[in-house]
Amino acid sequence: MEALIRYYARNIFVLALSMMFIVSWLGSSVAMANGLVNTGTSGSLGYIYRSTNYSSGDYDNQHLLKANIDNTFFIWRNWFITGSSSLVFSQEQTTSESGENDTFSTTGQLGFSVLPQSSTPFVFSYSRSDSRVNSDFKFSSENNAASLDDNVVNDSLVLHQSLLGKGYRLKVRYSDDQFNSSLRGRYGASKLGLSGLLRGSSSVLRASITQKDEVTYDKVDRKTRSARMNHNYTGFQQTTISTVFSSSQIQQTLPTTSINNSSLTKYDVTLNQASMFLTWRSLDKKMTVTSGLRFSGIDSAVSRSLADSSSTALSANLGLVYRLTQNLTVNASSTRVVNEFAGGESTVAQDKIGLNYRSDGIQIGHYAYDWRLGADLGRREDDGKESNNSTFSLGHGIGRKWTFARSQQIYVRGSQDYSINSLIEKVRQRLSHRVSLGWKQSLAGITRRMQLQMSDQRDLGDETMLQTLSVDVDQQMQLTRRIKLNGSLNYQLTNYQYAGSSDEVSSSDTSVASIDGSLSYINPFSVAGLVFTSNYRYTQSVVTLQRDQTAQQTWSNKLNYRVGKIDVSLQYLYREARKISYNGIYFNVKRVF
């Protein structure tokens, strides 16, 4: 049946595509006389050249020529049949020190929709591509060398029929994608699916069923069947309920070749899942309750295995968030998980309750002050082993802004945080400090910004410490109406100290510095349609512990000229990383019609 569908689709495609291009040449009057009206013809012709030279002496040059023609049409009336067709040609040649590679490809596509504005639209799409590769490269396997020359023909077919109505939608979709390669043989996949949607006044139901048959280029035969249903209910004023059911089965056959014999290995995996989530919110929006229930089961079988395997997992959770005041929030959660597998059963239970407070901004003279507090208590039981944990955190910060002459602004902020965490008889106390200083200036066409940040985080009673310093400076300048210049400087230093296995204190310093600059010039030399852009970036990173220092830089210059329907661009790119560099030249010209 599939072969018959592909046979008729190819013949329809060739006939209809020929008619499309004949109509585009004969004119609209002849087209209307035959009932086929061409509503638009467009296309482009382009050439791309790429040349790359490496410091090692390697190189590669690429020439790419590409052309395409696109048509849109309708038959008799635009509500009866509408469609489109396209034809694409490309020729590519790549030359390197290892050899030469030539590729030629042609792709044709035809698609149309029958009664597109009705409640029963039918869509047809077919495309065929033919690509040929002639290469000097060889694939070596042990003592044998095989040619990489290849000729691949790809046929792609898509059909889907829809039924649309008020509050419902049903669609049947079939797709077939087949490849015929002189190097890898025949492979491809076909897919058949049914999907639907039913929308009520307070609920939405979505469902889909799909079957896919696939043969890969390495001769793996795979069959996949899946079904899914999703239901969302919002009929209650304060509650939403979401339910999901899904099931999938994968049957896979792999060719297995050993020294003594050649046989097939079959895999069969089935996955079933079901979940339900509920959310309730009070009318005053102070309390939110969430709950969820989830089930999953996996069954797998292997033909060459002595035993099959299966496992199931069931989890349930309940959460609550209550806002006592605008600043004070209480939260609680509970989770239960039960896993069953061939070797036995495991259970995990977790409970947690927490409190969070964040103050409003408090004005102290010209300064703005705020503080925050958080506390959590938790319990975990894993297969009968119980553990408790608790966390307490307290922090505060203060900051101020100064404005000068309406064009400059200076701001400073400092913050301090303390936290204590207790887990399985181990207590960790952490103290953190952060300071930031910034300056910003905005003038006519010029924007400058500078920011300095320092932080220190250390564990009390331990040798662990993390310190960072970062500096960011950038400037944007609109020199003239057509010239724009941007630049930035970024530096970050990180110092990490920790106690090793032998209680010796180790230290690692990492610094990263980068410089960026860009120039944009519109219509240089008063040539309309010409744009010049230049970008430069330099980055250097140093890791003292590994005694590693790396530097890389990139410089790109691009000229783009557009006049009428012709677009021409020329780009030079230089890149260097780890003392390996290369130069690249890119030229592109395109004519649109």
C-alpha positions in Angstrom: 0.0 0.0 0.0 2.8 2.4 0.9 4.6 1.6 -2.4 1.4 2.3 -4.3 0.9 5.7 -2.6 4.5 6.7 -3.3 4.1 5.6 -7.0 1.1 7.8 -7.6 2.5 10.7 -5.5 5.7 10.8 -7.7 3.7 10.8 -10.9 1.3 13.6 -9.6 4.4 15.5 -8.4 6.2 15.4 -11.8 3.0 16.3 -13.8 1.9 19.1 -11.5 5.4 20.6 -11.1 5.8 20.7 -14.9 2.5 22.5 -15.2 3.5 25.1 -12.6 6.6 26.2 -14.4 4.9 26.1 -17.8 2.1 28.3 -16.4 4.7 30.8 -15.0 6.1 31.2 -18.5 2.9 31.3 -20.5 1.3 34.0 -18.5 -1.8 34.5 -16.4 -4.3 34.6 -19.3 -3.4 31.1 -20.5 -3.4 29.9 -16.9 -6.9 31.2 -16.2 -8.1 29.5 -19.4 -6.9 26.1 -18.1 -8.2 26.8 -14.6 -4.7 27.0 -13.1 -3.8 30.5 -11.9 -0.2 31.4 -11.0 -0.4 34.0 -8.2 3.3 34.6 -7.7 6.8 33.7 -8.9 10.0 34.4 -7.0 13.5 33.1 -6.7 17.1 33.8 -6.2 20.5 33.0 -7.6 23.6 33.1 -5.4 27.3 32.4 -5.2 29.3 31.8 -2.0 33.1 31.5 -1.7 34.9 30.5 1.5 38.6 30.2 1.9 40.3 29.2 5.1 44.1 29.0 5.8 45.5 27.5 9.0 48.8 28.3 10.7 49.7 24.6 10.4 49.6 24.9 6.6 46.2 23.2 6.1 43.6 24.9 4.0 40.2 24.5 2.4 38.4 26.4 -0.3 34.7 26.1 -1.0 32.6 27.3 -4.0 28.8 27.1 -3.7 26.3 28.0 -6.4 22.6 27.9 -5.5 19.4 28.8 -7.4 15.8 28.4 -6.5 12.4 29.1 -8.1 9.2 29.3 -6.1 5.6 29.5 -7.3 2.3 30.0 -5.6 -1.0 29.1 -7.4 -4.7 28.2 -7.1 -7.0 26.1 -9.2 -10.3 27.6 -10.3 -10.9 29.6 -7.1 -8.7 30.4 -4.2 -11.1 28.6 -1.8 -11.0 25.4 -3.9 -7.3 24.5 -4.2 -4.3 26.5 -3.2 -0.7 25.4 -3.4 3.0 26.1 -3.9 5.9 24.6 -5.8 9.7 25.1 -5.7 12.8 23.9 -7.5 16.3 24.2 -5.9 19.7 23.6 -7.5 23.0 23.7 -5.7 26.6 22.9 -6.8 29.4 22.8 -4.2 33.1 22.2 -4.6 35.5 21.9 -1.6 39.2 21.6 -2.0 41.7 20.9 0.7 45.2 19.5 1.2 43.6 16.1 1.6 41.7 16.1 -1.7 38.6 17.4 -3.5 34.9 16.9 -2.8 32.1 17.8 -5.3 28.4 17.8 -4.5 25.5 18.5 -6.8 21.9 18.4 -5.5 18.4 19.1 -7.0 15.3 19.3 -4.9 11.7 19.7 -6.2 8.6 20.3 -4.0 4.9 20.4 -4.6 2.2 21.1 -2.1 -1.4 21.9 -2.2 -4.5 22.2 0.0 -8.0 21.2 -1.0 -10.8 23.4 0.4 -8.3 25.2 2.7 -11.0 27.4 4.3 -13.5 24.7 4.9 -14.0 22.4 7.9 -12.4 19.5 6.0 -9.1 20.7 4.5 -6.9 18.2 2.9 -3.1 18.9 2.5 -0.7 17.1 0.2 3.0 17.7 0.0 5.7 15.8 -1.9 9.4 16.5 -2.5 12.2 14.7 -4.2 15.9 15.5 -3.9 18.8 13.9 -5.7 22.3 14.6 -4.4 25.6 13.2 -5.8 28.9 13.3 -4.1 32.3 12.7 -5.8 35.1 12.7 -3.3 38.8 11.9 -3.3 38.5 11.0 0.4 38.6 7.3 1.3 37.2 5.5 4.3 39.8 3.2 5.8 38.9 0.0 7.7 41.8 -2.1 8.7 43.6 -2.7 5.4 40.7 -1.9 3.2 39.9 1.6 1.7 36.4 2.3 0.5 35.3 5.3 -1.6 33.0 7.9 -0.1 31.3 8.6 -3.5 27.6 8.5 -3.0 24.3 9.2 -4.8 21.3 9.7 -2.5 17.7 10.0 -3.7 15.3 11.2 -1.0 11.5 11.0 -1.4 9.3 12.7 1.2 5.5 12.5 1.2 3.1 14.1 3.7 -0.7 13.8 3.7 -3.1 15.0 6.3 -6.8 15.3 6.5 -8.5 17.5 9.1 -12.0 17.8 10.5 -12.6 21.2 12.2 -15.7 22.2 14.1 -16.8 24.4 16.9 -14.9 23.2 20.0 -13.2 20.2 18.3 -10.5 19.3 15.9 -9.5 15.9 14.4 -6.5 15.3 12.2 -5.1 12.2 10.4 -1.5 12.6 9.3 0.7 10.2 7.2 4.3 10.9 6.3 6.9 8.8 4.5 10.6 9.7 4.2 12.7 7.3 2.2 16.4 7.3 1.2 18.1 5.3 -1.5 21.9 5.6 -1.2 24.5 3.9 -3.4 26.8 3.8 -0.4 24.4 2.8 2.4 21.5 1.2 0.6 17.8 1.8 1.4 16.6 3.3 4.7 13.9 5.6 5.9 10.8 5.9 8.0 7.0 6.1 7.7 4.7 7.5 10.3 0.9 7.4 10.8 -0.8 9.5 13.5 -4.2 10.5 14.7 -4.7 13.5 16.9 -7.7 15.3 18.3 -8.8 18.2 20.5 -12.1 18.7 22.3 -12.6 22.0 24.0 -15.5 22.6 26.4 -16.6 25.6 28.5 -14.3 24.5 31.4 -12.0 21.8 30.0 -9.6 20.9 27.2 -9.0 17.3 26.1 -6.1 16.5 23.8 -5.3 13.0 22.6 -2.9 11.4 20.0 -2.0 8.0 18.7 1.2 7.5 16.6 2.9 4.6 14.9 6.3 4.9 13.3 8.2 2.2 11.3 11.9 3.0 10.7 14.9 1.3 9.2 18.2 3.2 9.8 21.2 3.3 7.5 23.0 0.8 9.8 20.1 -1.7 9.3 18.4 -1.2 12.7 14.7 -2.0 12.4 12.7 0.0 14.8 8.9 0.1 15.4 7.4 2.7 17.8 3.8 3.0 19.0 2.7 5.7 21.3 -0.5 7.1 22.8 -1.0 10.2 24.9 -4.0 12.0 26.5 -3.9 15.3 28.3 -6.9 16.8 30.1 -7.1 20.2 31.8 -10.1 21.1 33.9 -10.8 24.7 35.2 -14.5 24.3 36.1 -13.9 25.1 39.8 -13.4 28.7 40.7 -10.2 28.2 42.7 -8.9 24.9 41.4 -7.2 23.6 38.2 -6.7 19.9 37.5 -4.3 18.5 34.9 -4.3 14.8 34.1 -1.8 13.1 31.7 -1.8 9.5 30.5 0.9 8.2 28.1 2.1 4.8 26.8 4.8 3.9 24.3 6.3 0.7 23.0 9.6 0.4 21.1 10.5 -2.8 19.3 14.0 -2.7 17.9 16.0 -5.3 16.0 19.8 -4.9 15.6 22.0 -7.1 13.4 24.8 -8.6 15.6 27.9 -10.0 13.9 30.4 -12.0 15.9 33.5 -14.0 14.9 31.6 -17.3 14.8 28.0 -16.4 13.7 25.7 -13.6 12.7 22.4 -13.2 14.4 19.7 -10.6 15.4 19.2 -9.0 18.8 15.7 -7.9 19.6 14.7 -5.3 22.2 11.2 -4.7 23.4 10.6 -1.8 25.8 7.2 -0.6 27.1 6.8 2.6 29.1 3.5 3.6 30.8 3.0 6.9 32.7 0.1 8.6 34.4 0.1 11.8 36.4 -2.4 14.2 38.0 -1.6 17.7 39.3 -4.0 19.9 41.3 -3.6 23.6 42.2 -5.9 25.5 44.6 -5.6 29.2 45.4 -7.7 31.1 47.9 -9.9 34.0 46.8 -7.6 36.5 48.6 -4.6 34.9 46.8 -2.8 34.4 50.2 -2.8 30.6 50.1 -1.7 28.3 47.3 -1.9 24.5 47.6 -0.4 22.1 45.1 -0.5 18.4 44.9 0.6 15.7 42.5 0.4 12.0 41.9 2.7 10.3 39.3 3.1 6.6 38.2 5.6 5.2 35.8 6.3 1.6 34.8 9.0 0.2 32.5 9.0 -3.3 31.0 11.9 -4.4 28.9 12.9 -7.7 27.2 16.0 -8.7 25.2 16.0 -11.8 23.0 19.6 -12.7 24.0 19.1 -12.0 27.7 18.3 -14.7 30.3 15.6 -12.7 32.1 13.3 -9.8 31.4 13.3 -6.7 33.6 10.6 -4.4 34.9 10.3 -1.6 37.4 7.6 0.8 38.7 7.7 4.1 40.5 4.9 5.9 42.4 5.3 9.3 43.8 3.0 11.8 45.6 3.6 15.3 46.8 1.7 18.0 48.6 2.8 21.6 48.9 1.5 24.7 50.6 2.5 28.4 50.5 0.8 30.9 52.7 1.5 34.7 52.7 0.9 35.9 56.3 1.8 39.5 55.4 3.2 41.2 52.3 6.7 40.4 53.6 6.3 37.1 55.5 5.7 33.8 53.8 5.3 30.2 55.2 5.8 27.1 53.0 5.5 23.4 53.7 5.9 20.3 51.5 5.7 16.6 51.7 6.9 13.9 49.2 6.5 10.1 49.2 8.2 7.9 46.6 8.0 4.1 46.3 10.1 2.2 43.7 9.7 -1.5 42.9 12.2 -3.4 40.8 13.4 -7.0 40.4 15.8 -6.8 43.3 13.2 -5.5 45.8 11.6 -2.2 46.9 12.8 1.2 48.2 10.8 4.0 49.8 11.7 7.6 50.3 9.8 10.1 52.4 10.6 13.8 52.7 9.0 16.6 54.7 9.9 20.2 54.9 8.6 23.4 56.5 10.0 26.9 56.0 9.6 30.6 56.8 10.8 33.5 54.7 10.7 37.2 55.5 11.9 40.1 53.3 11.5 43.7 54.6 10.5 46.7 52.7 13.1 49.4 51.9 13.9 51.4 55.0 15.2 54.9 54.5 18.0 55.9 56.9 19.0 59.4 55.8 20.0 59.1 52.2 20.5 55.4 52.4 18.1 52.5 51.6 18.3 49.6 54.1 16.6 46.2 53.9 17.0 42.9 55.7 15.8 39.3 55.1 15.4 36.1 57.1 14.8 32.4 56.3 14.5 29.2 58.2 13.8 25.6 57.1 13.3 22.3 58.9 13.4 19.1 57.0 13.2 15.3 57.5 14.1 12.5 55.2 13.5 8.8 55.6 15.2 6.5 53.1 14.5 2.8 53.5 14.1 3.1 57.3 17.2 5.4 57.7 16.0 8.7 59.1 17.9 12.0 58.9 17.0 15.6 59.9 18.3 18.8 58.5 17.7 22.5 59.3 18.8 25.8 57.7 18.8 29.3 59.1 19.8 32.4 57.1 19.9 36.1 58.0 21.0 38.9 55.8 20.9 42.6 55.3 22.0 45.3 52.9 22.4 49.0 52.5 22.8 51.2 49.4 22.7 54.7 48.0 22.6 56.6 44.7 24.0 60.0 43.8 23.0 62.0 40.7 25.1 64.8 39.3 24.0 67.3 36.6 21.3 64.8 35.5 23.8 63.0 33.3 26.0 61.1 35.9 24.9 58.6 38.5 27.0 56.8 41.2 25.6 54.0 43.2 27.0 51.8 46.0 25.6 48.8 47.8 26.9 46.5 50.5 25.3 43.3 51.9 26.1 40.6 54.4 24.6 37.1 54.8 25.0 34.5 57.5 23.6 30.9 57.2 23.9 27.8 59.3 23.0 24.3 57.9 22.7 21.2 59.9 22.7 17.8 58.1 23.4 14.3 59.5 25.3 15.6 62.6 27.4 18.0 60.5 27.0 21.7 61.0 28.2 24.2 58.4 28.3 28.0 59.1 28.8 30.3 56.2 29.4 34.1 56.2 29.2 36.1 53.0 30.0 39.8 52.2 29.4 41.6 48.9 30.2 45.2 47.9 29.3 46.8 44.5 30.2 50.2 43.2 28.9 51.6 40.0 29.1 54.8 37.8 27.0 55.7 34.8 27.1 58.7 32.5 24.6 59.5 29.7 25.4 62.4 27.3 24.3 63.2 23.8 25.3 60.2 21.8 27.7 58.8 24.5 26.9 56.3 27.3 29.6 55.2 29.7 29.3 52.6 32.5 31.7 51.2 35.1 31.0 48.6 37.8 33.2 47.1 40.5 32.0 44.1 42.5 33.8 42.3 45.4 32.6 39.3 47.3 33.9 37.1 50.1 32.3 33.8 51.2 33.8 31.5 53.8 32.8 28.6 56.0 33.4 29.3 59.7 35.5 26.6 61.4 36.6 25.4 58.0 39.3 26.3 55.6 36.9 26.8 52.6 36.8 30.3 51.2 35.7 31.8 47.9 36.6 35.4 46.9 35.8 37.1 43.7 36.6 40.5 42.1 35.0 41.7 38.9 35.4 44.9 36.9 33.2 45.9 34.0 33.8 49.0 31.9 32.0 49.8 28.6 31.3 52.8 26.4 28.9 53.4 23.5 29.6 56.4 21.2 27.5 57.7 18.3 30.3 59.7 16.7 28.1 60.8 13.7 24.7 59.9 12.3 26.4 57.0 10.4 29.3 56.0 12.7 28.9 54.1 15.9 31.7 52.9 18.2 31.4 50.5 21.1 34.0 49.1 23.5 34.2 47.2 26.8 36.7 45.8 29.3 35.9 42.9 31.6 38.1 41.4 34.3 37.3 38.7 36.9 39.5 37.2 39.5 38.5 34.2 41.6 40.4 32.8 44.6 39.2 29.4 46.0 40.8 27.9 49.1 39.8 24.5 50.4 41.2 21.7 52.7 42.4 18.6 50.8 42.2 14.9 51.9 45.4 15.3 54.0 44.0 18.5 55.7 46.4 20.6 53.7 45.0 23.9 52.5 45.1 24.3 48.7 44.5 27.4 46.8 43.4 28.0 43.2 43.4 31.4 41.5 41.6 32.0 38.2 41.6 35.2 36.3 39.8 36.1 33.1 40.2 39.3 31.1 38.5 40.3 27.9 38.5 43.3 25.6 35.7 43.9 23.0 35.5 46.6 20.4 33.1 47.2 17.5 32.7 49.8 14.7 29.7 50.3 12.5 29.8 52.7 9.5 26.8 53.2 7.3 27.3 54.5 3.8 31.1 55.0 4.0 32.5 57.2 1.2 28.9 58.4 0.7 28.0 55.1 -1.1 24.3 54.4 -0.5 23.6 50.8 0.5 27.1 50.1 1.8 27.7 49.1 5.4 31.0 48.3 7.1 31.3 46.6 10.4 34.4 45.6 12.4 34.5 43.5 15.6 37.5 42.6 17.8 37.6 40.4 20.9 40.6 39.4 23.0 40.3 37.0 26.0 43.0 35.7 28.3 42.5 33.2 31.2 45.0 32.1 33.8 44.6 29.1 36.2 47.4 29.1 38.7 46.8 25.6 40.1 47.0 23.9 36.7 49.6 26.4 35.5 47.5 26.9 32.4 47.3 30.2 30.5 45.2 30.5 27.4 44.6 33.5 25.1 42.4 33.8 22.1 41.4 36.7 19.8 39.0 37.2 17.0 38.9 40.0 14.5 36.1 40.2 11.9 35.7 42.8 9.2 32.6 42.8 6.9 31.4 44.9 3.9 27.8 44.5 2.9 26.4 46.3 -0.2 22.8 46.1 -1.2 21.4 47.8 -4.2 18.0 47.0 -5.7 17.6 43.2 -5.5 21.4 42.5 -5.4 23.1 41.8 -2.1 26.9 41.5 -2.0 29.0 40.8 1.2 32.7 40.4 1.8 34.1 39.3 5.1 37.6 38.7 6.5 38.0 36.7 9.8 41.1 36.1 11.8 41.0 33.8 14.9 43.7 32.6 17.2 43.4 30.2 20.1 46.1 28.3 22.0 48.7 29.4 19.5 46.7 28.0 16.6 45.4 30.5 14.1 43.5 30.7 10.8 42.4 33.3 8.3 39.1 33.1 6.5 37.7 35.0 3.6 33.9 34.8 2.8 32.3 36.3 -0.3 28.6 36.1 -1.0 26.5 37.5 -3.9 22.8 37.0 -4.3 20.2 38.2 -6.8 16.6 38.0 -5.8 13.8 38.2 -8.4 
